[in-house]
Every structure is written in C-alpha cells, then in structure tokens.
Amino acid sequence: MAQSAAPATGSSAIPAVAPISLKQIAPWALFVGILMLVLLYFVGAEQGATSLIAGENVHEWVHDGRHLLGFPCH
C-alpha cells in the first residue's frame, strides 16, 4: 500500500499574481500612519494641558496601554 500524498500529475497551475503598485498602497499607508499618530496621541498625551477631551475617561481607557508603552501617568 504505497500511496503518495502528492498528485500523480506533475504540473500544478498556479496563477501569476500582479505586483501591487505604490499608487495603490499610498492611500492606505497614509491612512494607517495618521491612525497610528492619533492613537499614539490618545495613549501618550491625552492628559493635562494638552487634553482635547475634558475629564478622566480617556485616561482610564488607555491607562494600561500607557504603562505598557512606558508613558508615565501618575
């Protein structure tokens, strides 16, 4: 009972994939970059004099992330 896991035919047709151009990636890269900067602001600087949202709600939501990334908050 010698059975092979490979198909008996030696040709496997794998379709060629066209490369992705920089024009297609640029808008998504810009979006992700801006999103990361906004998240970094809310985790790292949304407190005190630079606060855009009054109160402690944002601080409490990102508190553990602040410590994980090394931002002091107390």
C-alpha positions in Angstrom: 0.0 0.0 0.0 2.4 2.7 -1.1 0.2 5.8 -1.7 1.7 9.2 -2.3 0.3 12.4 -0.9 1.4 14.3 -4.0 -0.9 14.3 -7.0 0.0 12.0 -9.8 0.3 14.7 -12.4 3.5 16.7 -12.2 2.0 20.1 -13.4 0.3 22.3 -10.9 -1.0 25.5 -12.4 -0.5 28.4 -10.0 -1.8 31.7 -11.4 0.6 34.6 -11.6 -0.1 37.5 -9.2 0.4 41.0 -10.4 2.6 43.2 -8.2 0.9 45.9 -6.2 1.9 49.4 -7.2 2.9 52.2 -4.9 -0.1 54.2 -6.1 -2.4 51.5 -4.7 -0.6 51.3 -1.4 0.0 55.0 -0.7 -3.6 56.0 0.4 -3.7 53.0 2.8 -0.3 53.7 4.2 -1.2 57.4 4.8 -4.5 56.3 6.5 -2.7 53.8 8.7 0.0 56.4 9.6 -2.5 59.0 10.6 -4.5 56.5 12.6 -1.3 55.4 14.4 -0.4 59.0 15.3 -3.9 59.7 16.6 -3.7 56.5 18.7 -0.3 57.5 20.0 -1.6 60.9 21.0 -4.6 59.4 22.9 -2.4 56.9 24.7 0.6 59.1 25.3 -0.5 62.7 25.6 -4.3 62.9 26.3 -3.9 64.3 29.8 -3.3 67.6 31.4 -2.7 70.8 29.4 -2.8 69.1 26.0 -6.1 67.3 26.7 -8.7 67.6 24.0 -11.4 65.8 25.9 -12.3 67.0 29.4 -12.3 64.6 32.3 -10.5 61.3 33.1 -12.5 59.0 30.8 -9.8 58.7 28.1 -7.1 58.3 30.6 -8.8 55.4 32.3 -9.5 53.7 29.0 -5.8 53.8 27.9 -4.2 53.6 31.3 -2.7 50.1 31.0 -1.5 50.9 27.4 0.3 53.9 28.8 2.2 51.8 31.2 2.9 49.1 28.6 4.4 51.7 26.3 6.4 53.4 29.0 4.4 56.6 29.4 4.3 57.9 32.9 0.8 58.9 34.1 0.9 59.2 37.9 
